[in-house]
Amino acid sequence: MQNQYSMASSKDLKMKEPVVDESGSKFKDGYNEAKRETTDHYRALLRLYKARYEAVKARHVEEVEVERLEAKLEILEKLEKVYDPVNEKERLRIELNIANERMAEVKVPSPDWAKLGEAWLWD
């Protein structure tokens, strides 16, 4: 009975690229494709995070403006006992209303990182 399996010849062992998957592409091509997909995935996540960060910054600027105007109104109410700053107080109330409206317009996106498979971003 002859041996069914033969030893690989030295010619077989010296082949430059002996491993090819079923579709005919090389493992290096698969590696490069996976690397590209991973890079695209994380770039998309970074874009989402950057958009959220920029919205949070814009919201913060508006919140600071509202707090500033509220503090001015509080000071004027304390000083109201000394003198009657009616015009200044009315102007500040109008500015405060405008600032509150601008703050309400700023929407902060909140992506569901868990659904995106990236729950670690909030850990």
DRENLOTI-26063 format. One line per 8 residues: their letters; for each residue z, x, y of N, C-alpha, C, O. Coordinates in steps of 0.001 Angstrom, whole numbers. Example, Ala and Ser with C-alpha at 12.3 -4.5 7.8 and 13.67 -1.06 7.14 Angstrom:
as = 7800,13190,-5690,7800,12300,-4500,7800,13200,-3300,8465,14236,-3319; 7080,12850,-2250,7140,13670,-1060,7870,12900,30,8039,13409,1138;
END
This chain:
mqnqysma = 0,835,-1169,0,0,0,0,882,1234,772,1834,1344; -872,547,2146,-965,1345,3363,52,874,4389,469,-285,4394; 433,1780,5239,1375,1478,6305,680,612,7360,-387,971,7859; 1288,-527,7696,682,-1437,8675,764,-892,10085,-94,-1183,10918; 1754,-131,10349,1963,390,11694,1594,1846,11735,1944,2616,10841; 893,2216,12765,544,3616,12895,1240,4177,14121,1583,3452,15055; 1427,5411,14095,2051,6088,15210,1053,6131,16371,-157,6236,16165; 1577,6050,17571,716,6146,18743,191,7560,18844,920,8537,18674;
sskdlkmk = -1066,7637,19120,-1656,8977,19231,-1296,9560,20587,-849,8846,21484; -1487,10827,20722,-1171,11474,21993,-2067,10932,23099,-1681,10935,24268; -3270,10463,22734,-4168,9882,23720,-3571,8594,24282,-3660,8354,25486; -2965,7759,23435,-2346,6523,23887,-1168,6801,24818,-966,6085,25798; -409,7821,24516,767,8136,25308,422,8724,26669,1220,8670,27605; -765,9278,26764,-1160,9917,28018,-1928,8974,28945,-2386,9400,30005; -2075,7719,28574,-2796,6780,29440,-2066,6663,30772,-836,6662,30814; -2806,6568,31832,-2208,6539,33160,-1427,5246,33406,-297,5302,33891;
epvvdesg = -2001,4088,33083,-1352,2812,33324,-1480,1944,32077,-2322,1046,32042; -659,2192,31046,-832,1480,29791,-280,45,29790,-642,-745,28917; 586,-305,30747,1217,-1615,30706,522,-2562,31674,470,-2311,32878; -8,-3646,31138,-668,-4671,31934,-164,-6012,31426,-103,-6238,30217; 202,-6913,32353,698,-8210,31895,-463,-9111,31492,-1622,-8706,31581; -157,-10342,31045,-1161,-11228,30472,-2270,-11601,31451,-3419,-11771,31044; -1949,-11727,32702,-2958,-12165,33666,-3904,-11038,34058,-4889,-11264,34761; -3613,-9855,33614,-4486,-8736,33929,-4046,-7958,35150,-4638,-6922,35453;
skfkdgyn = -3036,-8414,35858,-2569,-7658,37015,-1503,-6676,36559,-887,-6843,35506; -1309,-5700,37332,-356,-4654,36969,1032,-5020,37459,1184,-5857,38349; 2032,-4400,36884,3400,-4654,37305,3610,-4269,38762,4411,-4883,39468; 2894,-3260,39200,3022,-2845,40598,2569,-3963,41530,3172,-4183,42581; 1490,-4680,41137,1033,-5815,41944,2092,-6909,41989,2326,-7500,43044; 2730,-7183,40864,3798,-8175,40814,4970,-7771,41678,5553,-8592,42386; 5309,-6492,41612,6404,-5980,42432,6084,-6144,43915,6928,-6589,44692; 4865,-5784,44302,4468,-5897,45710,4455,-7348,46174,4833,-7640,47308;
eakrettd = 4019,-8262,45299,4008,-9676,45657,5434,-10209,45834,5715,-10938,46784; 6322,-9843,44920,7720,-10274,45032,8355,-9698,46288,9119,-10381,46971; 8044,-8457,46592,8582,-7817,47793,8098,-8542,49051,8870,-8764,49985; 6814,-8908,49066,6241,-9621,50213,6885,-10998,50356,7233,-11406,51464; 7046,-11716,49245,7668,-13047,49299,9115,-12964,49778,9560,-13798,50567; 9842,-11967,49307,11227,-11784,49731,11288,-11479,51223,12123,-12027,51943; 10409,-10612,51676,10352,-10266,53099,10038,-11501,53937,10674,-11731,54966; 9055,-12298,53502,8709,-13518,54233,9879,-14492,54267,10142,-15123,55291;
hyrallrl = 10584,-14612,53134,11731,-15522,53050,12809,-15123,54051,13304,-15970,54795; 13172,-13870,54078,14240,-13440,54972,13800,-13411,56433,14628,-13583,57328; 12522,-13197,56684,12029,-13307,58062,12151,-14741,58549,12521,-14980,59699; 11838,-15704,57672,11971,-17111,58042,13439,-17452,58315,13742,-18169,59269; 14341,-16945,57485,15769,-17177,57718,16212,-16569,59039,16995,-17175,59772; 15719,-15385,59346,16081,-14747,60614,15554,-15540,61807,16222,-15636,62837; 14344,-16113,61664,13815,-16944,62746,14703,-18171,62963,14994,-18532,64103; 15132,-18812,61871,16039,-19956,61991,17341,-19546,62660,17834,-20236,63553;
ykaryeav = 17890,-18433,62229,19160,-17980,62778,19025,-17597,64247,19920,-17859,65051; 17897,-16973,64590,17667,-16576,65982,17531,-17809,66877,18060,-17828,67988; 16821,-18840,66398,16682,-20066,67177,18044,-20709,67404,18336,-21191,68498; 18871,-20712,66370,20211,-21275,66497,21047,-20451,67476,21771,-21013,68298; 20951,-19128,67393,21710,-18244,68271,21309,-18455,69732,22168,-18519,70611; 20013,-18561,69986,19537,-18778,71358,20021,-20125,71887,20386,-20230,73058; 20028,-21157,71043,20510,-22472,71471,22005,-22436,71759,22471,-23067,72708; 22757,-21702,70947,24199,-21584,71179,24460,-20868,72498,25353,-21255,73252;
karhveev = 23678,-19820,72777,23831,-19115,74056,23534,-20030,75229,24272,-20029,76215; 22456,-20820,75139,22100,-21737,76218,23184,-22796,76402,23531,-23154,77527; 23711,-23290,75292,24789,-24285,75370,26025,-23681,76032,26700,-24338,76824; 26311,-22432,75701,27477,-21765,76279,27341,-21637,77806,28305,-21850,78541; 26151,-21294,78264,25920,-21169,79709,26198,-22498,80397,26829,-22536,81453; 25728,-23584,79797,25959,-24903,80387,27437,-25281,80332,27959,-25872,81277; 28113,-24947,79239,29548,-25243,79141,30351,-24488,80195,31296,-25029,80769; 29974,-23242,80448,30658,-22449,81478,30473,-23097,82842,31412,-23154,83636;
everleak = 29272,-23583,83117,29002,-24245,84401,29856,-25506,84554,30419,-25763,85619; 29943,-26286,83477,30760,-27507,83524,32226,-27151,83762,32897,-27778,84582; 32714,-26152,83047,34113,-25742,83215,34381,-25241,84629,35446,-25496,85190; 33418,-24528,85203,33573,-24015,86563,33709,-25158,87563,34571,-25138,88442; 32837,-26157,87407,32875,-27298,88330,34139,-28129,88132,34719,-28619,89101; 34563,-28288,86895,35802,-29031,86646,37003,-28310,87256,37908,-28953,87786; 37013,-26995,87182,38108,-26226,87778,38112,-26376,89299,39176,-26503,89906; 36924,-26363,89920,36848,-26560,91370,37383,-27931,91764,38113,-28064,92747;
leilekle = 37012,-28952,90986,37505,-30302,91277,39020,-30381,91130,39697,-31034,91924; 39536,-29724,90126,40989,-29716,89917,41703,-29056,91097,42735,-29546,91554; 41163,-27964,91579,41760,-27282,92737,41691,-28179,93967,42660,-28276,94721; 40541,-28842,94175,40417,-29736,95330,41394,-30902,95253,41926,-31339,96273; 41629,-31404,94047,42589,-32490,93910,44002,-32025,94254,44789,-32790,94810; 44323,-30781,93928,45636,-30240,94288,45742,-30000,95795,46799,-30188,96396; 44620,-29579,96394,44617,-29315,97830,44440,-30584,98652,44571,-30552,99875; 44148,-31687,98000,43919,-32938,98694,45148,-33373,99484,45029,-34078,100486;
kvydpvne = 46304,-32959,99042,47537,-33307,99738,47610,-32614,101100,48204,-33137,102043; 47002,-31437,101188,47053,-30661,102429,46009,-31174,103422,46323,-31416,104587; 44786,-31338,102967,43734,-31862,103836,42805,-32742,103004,42930,-32769,101780; 41909,-33436,103614,41076,-34430,102938,39640,-33906,102771,38808,-34124,103651; 39336,-33223,101666,37994,-32674,101442,37072,-33665,100722,36575,-33365,99637; 36848,-34807,101296,36089,-35874,100643,34644,-35454,100369,34148,-35652,99260; 33962,-34880,101359,32561,-34505,101190,32392,-33439,100100,31496,-33534,99261; 33244,-32451,100124,33173,-31379,99127,33452,-31930,97722,32793,-31546,96756;
kerlriel = 34403,-32803,97624,34779,-33380,96340,33636,-34233,95779,33344,-34175,94585; 33007,-35005,96626,31879,-35842,96179,30702,-34969,95732,30054,-35255,94725; 30438,-33913,96486,29347,-32997,96123,29625,-32360,94766,28720,-32252,93939; 30871,-31935,94527,31217,-31315,93256,31119,-32310,92089,30723,-31939,90984; 31476,-33554,92338,31348,-34567,91277,29881,-34777,90903,29552,-34926,89726; 29005,-34788,91902,27572,-34934,91633,27069,-33733,90839,26335,-33896,89864; 27463,-32519,91253,27065,-31307,90517,27592,-31338,89091,26897,-30926,88162; 28816,-31822,88912,29407,-31904,87584,28628,-32874,86703,28398,-32588,85528;
nianerma = 28226,-33996,87242,27418,-34949,86471,26081,-34340,86062,25631,-34515,84930; 25450,-33627,86988,24170,-32969,86684,24371,-31913,85599,23566,-31811,84672; 25450,-31124,85714,25722,-30088,84717,26011,-30704,83352,25580,-30162,82334; 26728,-31822,83310,26980,-32501,82034,25693,-33014,81406,25528,-32954,80188; 24779,-33518,82232,23486,-33980,81722,22671,-32817,81156,22057,-32946,80097; 22665,-31681,81860,21942,-30504,81357,22550,-30019,80053,21823,-29625,79142; 23877,-30042,79948,24533,-29602,78730,24197,-30542,77571,24040,-30092,76436; 24087,-31831,77845,23753,-32793,76798,22327,-32596,76299,22023,-32912,75149;
evkvpspd = 21453,-32076,77156,20062,-31838,76761,19912,-30663,75812,18948,-30618,75048; 20833,-29716,75836,20739,-28535,74984,21163,-28915,73571,22322,-29255,73332; 20226,-28857,72646,20500,-29195,71252,20619,-27906,70444,19760,-27028,70527; 21681,-27804,69672,21898,-26639,68833,21513,-27011,67407,22168,-27855,66795; 20447,-26388,66859,20067,-26702,65487,21123,-26199,64516,21734,-25151,64725; 21323,-26952,63470,22301,-26562,62465,21649,-26658,61090,21774,-27678,60413; 20950,-25597,60676,20288,-25637,59369,21314,-25718,58246,22399,-25144,58345; 20971,-26424,57192,21839,-26519,56027,21571,-25301,55152,20680,-25313,54303;
waklgeaw = 22353,-24253,55372,22132,-22992,54674,22292,-23152,53170,21639,-22444,52404; 23149,-24070,52733,23350,-24270,51293,22077,-24812,50648,21708,-24385,49554; 21400,-25752,51320,20148,-26279,50770,19066,-25217,50748,18178,-25244,49895; 19137,-24290,51676,18158,-23197,51710,18505,-22099,50715,17768,-21123,50575; 19621,-22258,50031,20042,-21254,49055,20678,-20045,49692,20742,-18981,49077; 21144,-20186,50900,21716,-19059,51635,23105,-19408,52165,23403,-19166,53335; 23949,-19970,51314,25291,-20378,51742,26128,-19182,52188,27097,-19352,52927; 25775,-18000,51760,26532,-16800,52126,26489,-16509,53625,27312,-15746,54131;
lwd = 25534,-17114,54340,25444,-16864,55781,26651,-17390,56534,26948,-16911,57628; 27365,-18382,55965,28525,-18949,56634,29844,-18466,56043,30911,-18891,56486; 29786,-17585,55051,31017,-17059,54448,31664,-16019,55311,32707,-15477,54948;
END
